[in-house]
Amino acid sequence: MGEDDANSVSVDELLEYCRTQAGLLSGSVERMGAEADALLDEIDDEMAAIRARLEERPDSVTGPESPSSAVGPGGRESEVDLEEIEELEADLEQKQTIVEAKQARMDAFQSLAADYTDLATTLQQGDEGWRDALERVIQFEADHDAPAYFQDRQTLLEAATVDSEADVESEVGE
């Protein structure tokens, strides 16, 4: 058994790796979903507060519009209420933008999780050796920019890159 064989990973280990990556991505989607749900709840609460404030305003007339005067029935107070409501609306828009960004991110994570699962199935059905399977996983991760999805975990692509850089450095030093 040569040195390469001792450092090799089996195809079954690569299958397990792909399934683990898919599971981690799915877990991230669940966490992001909970965060998005919490933001949506905040949005609903703030919308209800805005509606309640608008309903309390004495100048929310259902009849024809009257000309505005310098000091209306609410005086300066109604202007302040309007400014506060506009600030709340701006805050709501910002939260909605965050929710939309989370949804897009969740979609990307779900897609990559499904792609990892498909890759595992393909590797399981194939009769490739471990080297070919490893190259396939590394190429998959490069094509899908997988390291960007895992902040606290090294992908095989990153490990292979580190190993390649170390090999080049050791060859240069010789």
VMD Tcl script that builds the backbone (N, CA, C; Angstrom):
set m [mol new atoms 522]
animate dup $m
set s [atomselect $m all]
$s set {name element resname resid chain x y z} {
  {N N MET 1 A 0.851 -1.169 0.000}
  {CA C MET 1 A 0.000 0.000 0.000}
  {C C MET 1 A 0.894 1.229 0.000}
  {N N GLY 2 A 0.729 2.110 -0.984}
  {CA C GLY 2 A 1.560 3.293 -1.097}
  {C C GLY 2 A 1.055 4.425 -0.226}
  {N N GLU 3 A 1.818 5.526 -0.197}
  {CA C GLU 3 A 1.450 6.686 0.619}
  {C C GLU 3 A 0.122 7.273 0.182}
  {N N ASP 4 A -0.130 7.308 -1.121}
  {CA C ASP 4 A -1.389 7.848 -1.626}
  {C C ASP 4 A -2.579 7.063 -1.093}
  {N N ASP 5 A -2.453 5.745 -1.038}
  {CA C ASP 5 A -3.553 4.920 -0.554}
  {C C ASP 5 A -3.818 5.158 0.933}
  {N N ALA 6 A -2.762 5.395 1.702}
  {CA C ALA 6 A -2.925 5.621 3.134}
  {C C ALA 6 A -3.645 6.945 3.413}
  {N N ASN 7 A -3.475 7.940 2.543}
  {CA C ASN 7 A -4.100 9.245 2.747}
  {C C ASN 7 A -5.421 9.391 1.995}
  {N N SER 8 A -5.848 8.357 1.337}
  {CA C SER 8 A -7.050 8.453 0.511}
  {C C SER 8 A -8.316 8.394 1.359}
  {N N VAL 9 A -9.378 8.885 0.757}
  {CA C VAL 9 A -10.690 8.760 1.364}
  {C C VAL 9 A -11.489 7.804 0.492}
  {N N SER 10 A -12.384 7.099 1.103}
  {CA C SER 10 A -13.184 6.162 0.324}
  {C C SER 10 A -14.360 6.885 -0.319}
  {N N VAL 11 A -14.930 6.254 -1.300}
  {CA C VAL 11 A -16.114 6.815 -1.950}
  {C C VAL 11 A -17.246 6.923 -0.920}
  {N N ASP 12 A -17.345 5.937 -0.019}
  {CA C ASP 12 A -18.384 5.999 1.022}
  {C C ASP 12 A -18.192 7.215 1.924}
  {N N GLU 13 A -16.946 7.558 2.229}
  {CA C GLU 13 A -16.686 8.752 3.036}
  {C C GLU 13 A -17.078 10.018 2.271}
  {N N LEU 14 A -16.866 10.022 0.974}
  {CA C LEU 14 A -17.270 11.169 0.156}
  {C C LEU 14 A -18.793 11.283 0.093}
  {N N LEU 15 A -19.469 10.134 0.019}
  {CA C LEU 15 A -20.934 10.137 0.059}
  {C C LEU 15 A -21.417 10.739 1.375}
  {N N GLU 16 A -20.825 10.297 2.467}
  {CA C GLU 16 A -21.203 10.801 3.786}
  {C C GLU 16 A -20.905 12.301 3.896}
  {N N TYR 17 A -19.785 12.723 3.348}
  {CA C TYR 17 A -19.424 14.140 3.342}
  {C C TYR 17 A -20.499 14.952 2.613}
  {N N CYS 18 A -20.894 14.506 1.442}
  {CA C CYS 18 A -21.919 15.224 0.659}
  {C C CYS 18 A -23.240 15.283 1.424}
  {N N ARG 19 A -23.602 14.187 2.051}
  {CA C ARG 19 A -24.858 14.166 2.818}
  {C C ARG 19 A -24.767 15.080 4.039}
  {N N THR 20 A -23.601 15.103 4.667}
  {CA C THR 20 A -23.413 15.989 5.823}
  {C C THR 20 A -23.502 17.446 5.399}
  {N N GLN 21 A -22.860 17.777 4.291}
  {CA C GLN 21 A -22.920 19.157 3.792}
  {C C GLN 21 A -24.368 19.545 3.503}
  {N N ALA 22 A -25.116 18.645 2.880}
  {CA C ALA 22 A -26.525 18.914 2.582}
  {C C ALA 22 A -27.311 19.123 3.874}
  {N N GLY 23 A -27.025 18.313 4.875}
  {CA C GLY 23 A -27.703 18.458 6.162}
  {C C GLY 23 A -27.373 19.777 6.852}
  {N N LEU 24 A -26.109 20.171 6.789}
  {CA C LEU 24 A -25.703 21.447 7.381}
  {C C LEU 24 A -26.387 22.617 6.679}
  {N N LEU 25 A -26.458 22.538 5.368}
  {CA C LEU 25 A -27.128 23.599 4.605}
  {C C LEU 25 A -28.610 23.659 4.967}
  {N N SER 26 A -29.233 22.499 5.096}
  {CA C SER 26 A -30.654 22.457 5.469}
  {C C SER 26 A -30.867 23.044 6.862}
  {N N GLY 27 A -29.953 22.761 7.773}
  {CA C GLY 27 A -30.030 23.344 9.110}
  {C C GLY 27 A -29.911 24.865 9.063}
  {N N SER 28 A -29.043 25.360 8.197}
  {CA C SER 28 A -28.904 26.804 8.034}
  {C C SER 28 A -30.195 27.412 7.491}
  {N N VAL 29 A -30.831 26.703 6.574}
  {CA C VAL 29 A -32.101 27.184 6.011}
  {C C VAL 29 A -33.157 27.267 7.115}
  {N N GLU 30 A -33.198 26.268 7.983}
  {CA C GLU 30 A -34.172 26.294 9.084}
  {C C GLU 30 A -33.918 27.480 10.009}
  {N N ARG 31 A -32.646 27.742 10.322}
  {CA C ARG 31 A -32.298 28.866 11.195}
  {C C ARG 31 A -32.688 30.184 10.533}
  {N N MET 32 A -32.354 30.331 9.246}
  {CA C MET 32 A -32.712 31.561 8.528}
  {C C MET 32 A -34.225 31.720 8.438}
  {N N GLY 33 A -34.923 30.611 8.276}
  {CA C GLY 33 A -36.385 30.652 8.219}
  {C C GLY 33 A -36.975 31.157 9.526}
  {N N ALA 34 A -36.414 30.704 10.644}
  {CA C ALA 34 A -36.882 31.172 11.954}
  {C C ALA 34 A -36.608 32.666 12.114}
  {N N GLU 35 A -35.440 33.109 11.656}
  {CA C GLU 35 A -35.111 34.539 11.718}
  {C C GLU 35 A -36.072 35.353 10.843}
  {N N ALA 36 A -36.361 34.853 9.661}
  {CA C ALA 36 A -37.285 35.551 8.758}
  {C C ALA 36 A -38.690 35.589 9.359}
  {N N ASP 37 A -39.111 34.487 9.973}
  {CA C ASP 37 A -40.428 34.458 10.610}
  {C C ASP 37 A -40.517 35.488 11.736}
  {N N ALA 38 A -39.440 35.613 12.507}
  {CA C ALA 38 A -39.432 36.595 13.594}
  {C C ALA 38 A -39.537 38.015 13.026}
  {N N LEU 39 A -38.822 38.271 11.943}
  {CA C LEU 39 A -38.914 39.587 11.303}
  {C C LEU 39 A -40.314 39.835 10.753}
  {N N LEU 40 A -40.909 38.823 10.157}
  {CA C LEU 40 A -42.275 38.972 9.638}
  {C C LEU 40 A -43.260 39.251 10.763}
  {N N ASP 41 A -43.056 38.610 11.921}
  {CA C ASP 41 A -43.909 38.894 13.079}
  {C C ASP 41 A -43.750 40.349 13.516}
  {N N GLU 42 A -42.492 40.836 13.528}
  {CA C GLU 42 A -42.254 42.242 13.870}
  {C C GLU 42 A -42.952 43.165 12.877}
  {N N ILE 43 A -42.868 42.819 11.609}
  {CA C ILE 43 A -43.514 43.630 10.572}
  {C C ILE 43 A -45.017 43.669 10.802}
  {N N ASP 44 A -45.608 42.511 11.087}
  {CA C ASP 44 A -47.054 42.455 11.349}
  {C C ASP 44 A -47.426 43.324 12.554}
  {N N ASP 45 A -46.628 43.231 13.623}
  {CA C ASP 45 A -46.908 44.029 14.827}
  {C C ASP 45 A -46.799 45.521 14.524}
  {N N GLU 46 A -45.772 45.907 13.781}
  {CA C GLU 46 A -45.586 47.318 13.453}
  {C C GLU 46 A -46.680 47.821 12.510}
  {N N MET 47 A -47.105 46.974 11.590}
  {CA C MET 47 A -48.208 47.364 10.697}
  {C C MET 47 A -49.480 47.598 11.511}
  {N N ALA 48 A -49.733 46.744 12.476}
  {CA C ALA 48 A -50.909 46.912 13.324}
  {C C ALA 48 A -50.807 48.210 14.124}
  {N N ALA 49 A -49.607 48.525 14.600}
  {CA C ALA 49 A -49.407 49.767 15.360}
  {C C ALA 49 A -49.637 50.984 14.465}
  {N N ILE 50 A -49.156 50.919 13.234}
  {CA C ILE 50 A -49.357 52.035 12.299}
  {C C ILE 50 A -50.844 52.210 12.007}
  {N N ARG 51 A -51.531 51.102 11.742}
  {CA C ARG 51 A -52.973 51.183 11.472}
  {C C ARG 51 A -53.710 51.798 12.661}
  {N N ALA 52 A -53.344 51.368 13.855}
  {CA C ALA 52 A -54.010 51.889 15.058}
  {C C ALA 52 A -53.758 53.386 15.195}
  {N N ARG 53 A -52.552 53.818 14.932}
  {CA C ARG 53 A -52.243 55.251 15.008}
  {C C ARG 53 A -53.021 56.042 13.966}
  {N N LEU 54 A -53.096 55.490 12.769}
  {CA C LEU 54 A -53.832 56.196 11.712}
  {C C LEU 54 A -55.313 56.300 12.044}
  {N N GLU 55 A -55.852 55.264 12.643}
  {CA C GLU 55 A -57.267 55.280 13.009}
  {C C GLU 55 A -57.543 56.260 14.139}
  {N N GLU 56 A -56.539 56.500 14.999}
  {CA C GLU 56 A -56.702 57.430 16.121}
  {C C GLU 56 A -56.621 58.884 15.682}
  {N N ARG 57 A -56.016 59.154 14.534}
  {CA C ARG 57 A -55.824 60.532 14.081}
  {C C ARG 57 A -57.170 61.193 13.823}
  {N N PRO 58 A -57.385 62.375 14.397}
  {CA C PRO 58 A -58.661 63.063 14.196}
  {C C PRO 58 A -58.811 63.602 12.775}
  {N N ASP 59 A -57.725 63.790 12.078}
  {CA C ASP 59 A -57.827 64.365 10.738}
  {C C ASP 59 A -57.920 63.307 9.648}
  {N N SER 60 A -58.159 62.053 10.034}
  {CA C SER 60 A -58.366 61.037 9.010}
  {C C SER 60 A -59.843 61.055 8.645}
  {N N VAL 61 A -60.200 62.004 7.820}
  {CA C VAL 61 A -61.581 62.286 7.454}
  {C C VAL 61 A -61.976 61.403 6.285}
  {N N THR 62 A -63.198 60.935 6.340}
  {CA C THR 62 A -63.684 60.133 5.231}
  {C C THR 62 A -64.403 60.990 4.202}
  {N N GLY 63 A -64.684 62.235 4.539}
  {CA C GLY 63 A -65.375 63.154 3.639}
  {C C GLY 63 A -64.396 63.858 2.717}
  {N N PRO 64 A -64.876 64.912 2.040}
  {CA C PRO 64 A -64.007 65.648 1.124}
  {C C PRO 64 A -62.854 66.318 1.868}
  {N N GLU 65 A -61.754 66.481 1.151}
  {CA C GLU 65 A -60.567 67.078 1.739}
  {C C GLU 65 A -60.784 68.567 1.931}
  {N N SER 66 A -60.410 69.065 3.092}
  {CA C SER 66 A -60.514 70.500 3.337}
  {C C SER 66 A -59.136 71.117 3.198}
  {N N PRO 67 A -59.087 72.422 2.906}
  {CA C PRO 67 A -57.779 73.056 2.765}
  {C C PRO 67 A -57.024 73.003 4.083}
  {N N SER 68 A -55.710 72.810 3.973}
  {CA C SER 68 A -54.917 72.723 5.196}
  {C C SER 68 A -54.663 74.120 5.734}
  {N N SER 69 A -54.673 74.210 7.034}
  {CA C SER 69 A -54.396 75.495 7.665}
  {C C SER 69 A -53.071 75.403 8.397}
  {N N ALA 70 A -52.563 76.513 8.803}
  {CA C ALA 70 A -51.274 76.545 9.490}
  {C C ALA 70 A -51.332 75.726 10.766}
  {N N VAL 71 A -52.414 75.829 11.503}
  {CA C VAL 71 A -52.568 75.038 12.717}
  {C C VAL 71 A -53.917 74.353 12.620}
  {N N GLY 72 A -53.869 73.054 12.397}
  {CA C GLY 72 A -55.094 72.285 12.270}
  {C C GLY 72 A -55.607 71.880 13.629}
  {N N PRO 73 A -56.616 71.020 13.650}
  {CA C PRO 73 A -57.194 70.600 14.926}
  {C C PRO 73 A -56.145 69.952 15.833}
  {N N GLY 74 A -55.187 69.272 15.239}
  {CA C GLY 74 A -54.165 68.621 16.054}
  {C C GLY 74 A -52.943 69.488 16.237}
  {N N GLY 75 A -52.841 70.596 15.539}
  {CA C GLY 75 A -51.688 71.479 15.632}
  {C C GLY 75 A -50.411 70.765 15.265}
  {N N ARG 76 A -49.349 71.034 15.949}
  {CA C ARG 76 A -48.021 70.450 15.699}
  {C C ARG 76 A -48.038 68.954 15.961}
  {N N GLU 77 A -48.900 68.509 16.846}
  {CA C GLU 77 A -48.963 67.107 17.235}
  {C C GLU 77 A -49.253 66.199 16.041}
  {N N SER 78 A -50.157 66.596 15.151}
  {CA C SER 78 A -50.484 65.749 14.004}
  {C C SER 78 A -49.311 65.652 13.044}
  {N N GLU 79 A -48.509 66.722 12.920}
  {CA C GLU 79 A -47.320 66.660 12.070}
  {C C GLU 79 A -46.315 65.678 12.637}
  {N N VAL 80 A -46.145 65.689 13.958}
  {CA C VAL 80 A -45.210 64.771 14.610}
  {C C VAL 80 A -45.679 63.337 14.411}
  {N N ASP 81 A -46.966 63.101 14.579}
  {CA C ASP 81 A -47.495 61.756 14.369}
  {C C ASP 81 A -47.203 61.278 12.957}
  {N N LEU 82 A -47.390 62.163 11.990}
  {CA C LEU 82 A -47.140 61.799 10.602}
  {C C LEU 82 A -45.662 61.467 10.390}
  {N N GLU 83 A -44.774 62.254 10.993}
  {CA C GLU 83 A -43.339 61.972 10.877}
  {C C GLU 83 A -42.990 60.630 11.508}
  {N N GLU 84 A -43.578 60.365 12.662}
  {CA C GLU 84 A -43.326 59.083 13.339}
  {C C GLU 84 A -43.821 57.916 12.491}
  {N N ILE 85 A -44.978 58.087 11.896}
  {CA C ILE 85 A -45.537 57.031 11.053}
  {C C ILE 85 A -44.651 56.811 9.834}
  {N N GLU 86 A -44.157 57.894 9.250}
  {CA C GLU 86 A -43.258 57.759 8.105}
  {C C GLU 86 A -41.971 57.043 8.497}
  {N N GLU 87 A -41.458 57.312 9.696}
  {CA C GLU 87 A -40.263 56.611 10.179}
  {C C GLU 87 A -40.550 55.124 10.370}
  {N N LEU 88 A -41.723 54.834 10.925}
  {CA C LEU 88 A -42.105 53.431 11.104}
  {C C LEU 88 A -42.219 52.723 9.749}
  {N N GLU 89 A -42.788 53.426 8.771}
  {CA C GLU 89 A -42.908 52.840 7.434}
  {C C GLU 89 A -41.535 52.570 6.826}
  {N N ALA 90 A -40.593 53.494 7.019}
  {CA C ALA 90 A -39.235 53.300 6.500}
  {C C ALA 90 A -38.577 52.103 7.173}
  {N N ASP 91 A -38.816 51.969 8.478}
  {CA C ASP 91 A -38.271 50.818 9.214}
  {C C ASP 91 A -38.884 49.517 8.685}
  {N N LEU 92 A -40.178 49.547 8.399}
  {CA C LEU 92 A -40.850 48.371 7.846}
  {C C LEU 92 A -40.265 47.987 6.487}
  {N N GLU 93 A -40.043 48.974 5.653}
  {CA C GLU 93 A -39.470 48.701 4.328}
  {C C GLU 93 A -38.089 48.069 4.458}
  {N N GLN 94 A -37.307 48.561 5.414}
  {CA C GLN 94 A -35.972 47.995 5.621}
  {C C GLN 94 A -36.076 46.538 6.081}
  {N N LYS 95 A -36.986 46.263 6.996}
  {CA C LYS 95 A -37.167 44.885 7.475}
  {C C LYS 95 A -37.666 43.983 6.347}
  {N N GLN 96 A -38.546 44.505 5.502}
  {CA C GLN 96 A -39.032 43.707 4.372}
  {C C GLN 96 A -37.890 43.384 3.410}
  {N N THR 97 A -36.979 44.329 3.209}
  {CA C THR 97 A -35.822 44.099 2.357}
  {C C THR 97 A -34.939 43.004 2.951}
  {N N ILE 98 A -34.773 43.042 4.278}
  {CA C ILE 98 A -33.979 42.006 4.954}
  {C C ILE 98 A -34.638 40.638 4.786}
  {N N VAL 99 A -35.955 40.582 4.939}
  {CA C VAL 99 A -36.677 39.312 4.774}
  {C C VAL 99 A -36.501 38.783 3.348}
  {N N GLU 100 A -36.608 39.662 2.367}
  {CA C GLU 100 A -36.435 39.245 0.972}
  {C C GLU 100 A -35.018 38.720 0.727}
  {N N ALA 101 A -34.028 39.370 1.321}
  {CA C ALA 101 A -32.641 38.910 1.177}
  {C C ALA 101 A -32.462 37.555 1.848}
  {N N LYS 102 A -33.073 37.367 3.014}
  {CA C LYS 102 A -32.993 36.072 3.702}
  {C C LYS 102 A -33.652 34.991 2.851}
  {N N GLN 103 A -34.771 35.321 2.227}
  {CA C GLN 103 A -35.465 34.342 1.391}
  {C C GLN 103 A -34.598 33.936 0.209}
  {N N ALA 104 A -33.953 34.906 -0.418}
  {CA C ALA 104 A -33.063 34.598 -1.543}
  {C C ALA 104 A -31.902 33.725 -1.072}
  {N N ARG 105 A -31.369 34.042 0.099}
  {CA C ARG 105 A -30.260 33.250 0.647}
  {C C ARG 105 A -30.734 31.831 0.977}
  {N N MET 106 A -31.927 31.727 1.549}
  {CA C MET 106 A -32.485 30.417 1.858}
  {C C MET 106 A -32.656 29.589 0.586}
  {N N ASP 107 A -33.135 30.222 -0.462}
  {CA C ASP 107 A -33.307 29.528 -1.746}
  {C C ASP 107 A -31.968 29.003 -2.261}
  {N N ALA 108 A -30.922 29.821 -2.154}
  {CA C ALA 108 A -29.593 29.414 -2.614}
  {C C ALA 108 A -29.070 28.248 -1.778}
  {N N PHE 109 A -29.254 28.306 -0.457}
  {CA C PHE 109 A -28.801 27.224 0.417}
  {C C PHE 109 A -29.569 25.936 0.119}
  {N N GLN 110 A -30.884 26.057 -0.082}
  {CA C GLN 110 A -31.697 24.871 -0.400}
  {C C GLN 110 A -31.257 24.253 -1.718}
  {N N SER 111 A -30.966 25.085 -2.680}
  {CA C SER 111 A -30.528 24.593 -3.984}
  {C C SER 111 A -29.204 23.847 -3.868}
  {N N LEU 112 A -28.257 24.415 -3.120}
  {CA C LEU 112 A -26.965 23.748 -2.952}
  {C C LEU 112 A -27.123 22.453 -2.170}
  {N N ALA 113 A -27.988 22.436 -1.165}
  {CA C ALA 113 A -28.239 21.210 -0.404}
  {C C ALA 113 A -28.779 20.119 -1.334}
  {N N ALA 114 A -29.710 20.482 -2.191}
  {CA C ALA 114 A -30.262 19.510 -3.150}
  {C C ALA 114 A -29.179 19.035 -4.125}
  {N N ASP 115 A -28.319 19.964 -4.541}
  {CA C ASP 115 A -27.239 19.586 -5.462}
  {C C ASP 115 A -26.236 18.642 -4.797}
  {N N TYR 116 A -25.931 18.863 -3.517}
  {CA C TYR 116 A -25.047 17.940 -2.783}
  {C C TYR 116 A -25.699 16.552 -2.696}
  {N N THR 117 A -27.000 16.529 -2.436}
  {CA C THR 117 A -27.719 15.259 -2.348}
  {C C THR 117 A -27.688 14.540 -3.703}
  {N N ASP 118 A -27.899 15.294 -4.769}
  {CA C ASP 118 A -27.835 14.705 -6.112}
  {C C ASP 118 A -26.433 14.170 -6.412}
  {N N LEU 119 A -25.417 14.915 -5.999}
  {CA C LEU 119 A -24.044 14.467 -6.207}
  {C C LEU 119 A -23.783 13.168 -5.446}
  {N N ALA 120 A -24.264 13.081 -4.216}
  {CA C ALA 120 A -24.093 11.855 -3.431}
  {C C ALA 120 A -24.762 10.679 -4.137}
  {N N THR 121 A -25.940 10.893 -4.654}
  {CA C THR 121 A -26.655 9.835 -5.374}
  {C C THR 121 A -25.872 9.402 -6.610}
  {N N THR 122 A -25.347 10.376 -7.337}
  {CA C THR 122 A -24.554 10.077 -8.539}
  {C C THR 122 A -23.301 9.281 -8.175}
  {N N LEU 123 A -22.630 9.691 -7.116}
  {CA C LEU 123 A -21.415 8.978 -6.689}
  {C C LEU 123 A -21.749 7.565 -6.229}
  {N N GLN 124 A -22.869 7.419 -5.554}
  {CA C GLN 124 A -23.281 6.105 -5.054}
  {C C GLN 124 A -23.611 5.152 -6.205}
  {N N GLN 125 A -24.194 5.681 -7.265}
  {CA C GLN 125 A -24.588 4.848 -8.393}
  {C C GLN 125 A -23.428 4.560 -9.332}
  {N N GLY 126 A -22.395 5.404 -9.264}
  {CA C GLY 126 A -21.264 5.252 -10.176}
  {C C GLY 126 A -20.294 4.197 -9.693}
  {N N ASP 127 A -19.344 3.910 -10.551}
  {CA C ASP 127 A -18.319 2.931 -10.187}
  {C C ASP 127 A -16.931 3.570 -10.235}
  {N N GLU 128 A -16.888 4.850 -9.887}
  {CA C GLU 128 A -15.638 5.589 -9.910}
  {C C GLU 128 A -14.765 5.170 -8.732}
  {N N GLY 129 A -13.487 5.316 -8.922}
  {CA C GLY 129 A -12.562 5.122 -7.820}
  {C C GLY 129 A -12.589 6.351 -6.931}
  {N N TRP 130 A -11.917 6.260 -5.802}
  {CA C TRP 130 A -11.955 7.352 -4.836}
  {C C TRP 130 A -11.338 8.631 -5.394}
  {N N ARG 131 A -10.291 8.511 -6.199}
  {CA C ARG 131 A -9.656 9.715 -6.766}
  {C C ARG 131 A -10.624 10.465 -7.687}
  {N N ASP 132 A -11.274 9.732 -8.570}
  {CA C ASP 132 A -12.220 10.368 -9.486}
  {C C ASP 132 A -13.394 10.981 -8.714}
  {N N ALA 133 A -13.859 10.256 -7.708}
  {CA C ALA 133 A -14.967 10.767 -6.902}
  {C C ALA 133 A -14.536 12.025 -6.140}
  {N N LEU 134 A -13.329 12.021 -5.601}
  {CA C LEU 134 A -12.821 13.187 -4.887}
  {C C LEU 134 A -12.690 14.377 -5.829}
  {N N GLU 135 A -12.141 14.145 -7.008}
  {CA C GLU 135 A -12.020 15.220 -7.994}
  {C C GLU 135 A -13.394 15.763 -8.378}
  {N N ARG 136 A -14.346 14.875 -8.483}
  {CA C ARG 136 A -15.707 15.296 -8.840}
  {C C ARG 136 A -16.312 16.186 -7.749}
  {N N VAL 137 A -16.104 15.818 -6.485}
  {CA C VAL 137 A -16.631 16.617 -5.372}
  {C C VAL 137 A -15.934 17.974 -5.331}
  {N N ILE 138 A -14.618 17.976 -5.505}
  {CA C ILE 138 A -13.869 19.235 -5.480}
  {C C ILE 138 A -14.306 20.143 -6.626}
  {N N GLN 139 A -14.489 19.579 -7.802}
  {CA C GLN 139 A -14.947 20.374 -8.945}
  {C C GLN 139 A -16.360 20.909 -8.710}
  {N N PHE 140 A -17.206 20.073 -8.135}
  {CA C PHE 140 A -18.567 20.483 -7.786}
  {C C PHE 140 A -18.530 21.695 -6.861}
  {N N GLU 141 A -17.690 21.625 -5.825}
  {CA C GLU 141 A -17.618 22.731 -4.866}
  {C C GLU 141 A -17.058 23.997 -5.510}
  {N N ALA 142 A -16.124 23.833 -6.430}
  {CA C ALA 142 A -15.590 25.001 -7.141}
  {C C ALA 142 A -16.679 25.614 -8.030}
  {N N ASP 143 A -17.401 24.773 -8.743}
  {CA C ASP 143 A -18.451 25.256 -9.648}
  {C C ASP 143 A -19.589 25.956 -8.902}
  {N N HIS 144 A -19.865 25.520 -7.684}
  {CA C HIS 144 A -20.985 26.053 -6.908}
  {C C HIS 144 A -20.547 27.057 -5.836}
  {N N ASP 145 A -19.275 27.409 -5.806}
  {CA C ASP 145 A -18.737 28.336 -4.803}
  {C C ASP 145 A -19.142 27.906 -3.398}
  {N N ALA 146 A -19.025 26.619 -3.129}
  {CA C ALA 146 A -19.454 26.041 -1.857}
  {C C ALA 146 A -18.798 26.668 -0.626}
  {N N PRO 147 A -17.514 27.036 -0.667}
  {CA C PRO 147 A -16.931 27.622 0.547}
  {C C PRO 147 A -17.670 28.868 1.046}
  {N N ALA 148 A -18.319 29.583 0.173}
  {CA C ALA 148 A -19.056 30.782 0.588}
  {C C ALA 148 A -20.246 30.449 1.487}
  {N N TYR 149 A -20.705 29.214 1.455}
  {CA C TYR 149 A -21.864 28.806 2.238}
  {C C TYR 149 A -21.490 28.290 3.627}
  {N N PHE 150 A -20.218 28.003 3.842}
  {CA C PHE 150 A -19.762 27.403 5.099}
  {C C PHE 150 A -18.704 28.304 5.738}
  {N N GLN 151 A -19.120 29.156 6.674}
  {CA C GLN 151 A -18.158 30.048 7.302}
  {C C GLN 151 A -17.309 29.341 8.357}
  {N N ASP 152 A -17.869 28.391 9.054}
  {CA C ASP 152 A -17.156 27.760 10.161}
  {C C ASP 152 A -16.732 26.316 9.864}
  {N N ARG 153 A -16.693 25.978 8.609}
  {CA C ARG 153 A -16.351 24.607 8.227}
  {C C ARG 153 A -15.566 24.643 6.924}
  {N N GLN 154 A -14.491 23.880 6.882}
  {CA C GLN 154 A -13.669 23.832 5.675}
  {C C GLN 154 A -14.254 22.805 4.703}
  {N N THR 155 A -14.364 23.195 3.451}
  {CA C THR 155 A -14.853 22.283 2.423}
  {C C THR 155 A -13.677 21.477 1.871}
  {N N LEU 156 A -13.975 20.442 1.129}
  {CA C LEU 156 A -12.912 19.666 0.486}
  {C C LEU 156 A -12.137 20.529 -0.498}
  {N N LEU 157 A -12.832 21.424 -1.180}
  {CA C LEU 157 A -12.166 22.335 -2.102}
  {C C LEU 157 A -11.116 23.158 -1.373}
  {N N GLU 158 A -11.484 23.714 -0.234}
  {CA C GLU 158 A -10.532 24.514 0.538}
  {C C GLU 158 A -9.376 23.659 1.041}
  {N N ALA 159 A -9.684 22.453 1.503}
  {CA C ALA 159 A -8.629 21.557 1.982}
  {C C ALA 159 A -7.675 21.195 0.848}
  {N N ALA 160 A -8.230 20.930 -0.324}
  {CA C ALA 160 A -7.395 20.585 -1.482}
  {C C ALA 160 A -6.541 21.778 -1.896}
  {N N THR 161 A -7.098 22.970 -1.809}
  {CA C THR 161 A -6.354 24.180 -2.154}
  {C C THR 161 A -5.197 24.383 -1.188}
  {N N VAL 162 A -5.460 24.189 0.100}
  {CA C VAL 162 A -4.414 24.327 1.111}
  {C C VAL 162 A -3.327 23.281 0.874}
  {N N ASP 163 A -3.734 22.037 0.600}
  {CA C ASP 163 A -2.767 20.971 0.330}
  {C C ASP 163 A -1.938 21.276 -0.909}
  {N N SER 164 A -2.578 21.784 -1.960}
  {CA C SER 164 A -1.860 22.114 -3.195}
  {C C SER 164 A -0.855 23.224 -2.958}
  {N N GLU 165 A -1.258 24.233 -2.195}
  {CA C GLU 165 A -0.347 25.341 -1.889}
  {C C GLU 165 A 0.833 24.851 -1.062}
  {N N ALA 166 A 0.555 23.946 -0.125}
  {CA C ALA 166 A 1.637 23.400 0.713}
  {C C ALA 166 A 2.604 22.579 -0.152}
  {N N ASP 167 A 2.074 21.795 -1.107}
  {CA C ASP 167 A 2.924 21.013 -2.003}
  {C C ASP 167 A 3.816 21.915 -2.833}
  {N N VAL 168 A 3.249 23.010 -3.351}
  {CA C VAL 168 A 4.019 23.940 -4.169}
  {C C VAL 168 A 5.110 24.583 -3.333}
  {N N GLU 169 A 4.767 24.990 -2.104}
  {CA C GLU 169 A 5.753 25.605 -1.227}
  {C C GLU 169 A 6.880 24.654 -0.885}
  {N N SER 170 A 6.560 23.374 -0.658}
  {CA C SER 170 A 7.603 22.409 -0.314}
  {C C SER 170 A 8.491 22.115 -1.535}
  {N N GLU 171 A 7.891 22.128 -2.734}
  {CA C GLU 171 A 8.692 21.908 -3.945}
  {C C GLU 171 A 9.619 23.083 -4.213}
  {N N VAL 172 A 9.147 24.289 -3.947}
  {CA C VAL 172 A 9.949 25.487 -4.143}
  {C C VAL 172 A 11.098 25.505 -3.144}
  {N N GLY 173 A 10.865 25.024 -1.941}
  {CA C GLY 173 A 11.889 25.024 -0.906}
  {C C GLY 173 A 12.973 23.984 -1.122}
  {N N GLU 174 A 12.739 23.017 -1.963}
  {CA C GLU 174 A 13.717 21.934 -2.172}
  {C C GLU 174 A 14.854 22.343 -3.041}
}
mol reanalyze $m
mol bondsrecalc $m
mol representation Tube
mol addrep $m
